[in-house]
Amino acid sequence: MFDKPTNPDAIRLWPGSIPVSHRYTAGLAGERFFRTLAERGAFLAARCDRCSVVYCPPTAFCERCLGAIDEELEVGPAGTLESFTVVRIGFDGEQLAAPVVVGLIRLHGADTCLVHRVAGDPTLLSVGMDVEAVLRDPGARTGSLDDVEHFESTRR
């Protein structure tokens, strides 16, 4: 009964739905991040004076020392692919028409990472490779992470 499942098809599922609604507020630092991304196509970050950690997206308080963060700077749009996974099965267990690569990207100048889609052939990706953000056209940006269409390798 408490054994670790070894076959995903053997896991019991109970279909149904739970009506949950929510609102996400990005906070002051997040609001500036999304506004800057939409208006200028730039990635805003914040540096902790005490720890020197650069957070992207920016935060109002340092996660390490809990100090307030006031200094803002721009990072990226290029970065390093720190990790990635290839997703072939959707949230509801359906086979995806095409695999989706989700990467952990550390923008140059930042110490933290963003999670986002990575374009290209998954067999050609490698941890540590340089990637760069591909942004939507300025008129199509809405102030969300979807303003970044994907990241792609800078190797040509």
Protein Blocks (a to p, Z undefined) as FASTA:
>chain_A
ZZccfbfklpccdeddddddddddebjmlmmmmmmmmmnopacddddfklopacddddfb
dfklopacfbdcdehjbdcdfbdcddfbdfkopacfbdcdddddddehiabdcddddedj
fklgcehiacddddddfklpgoiaklpnbacdfbZZ
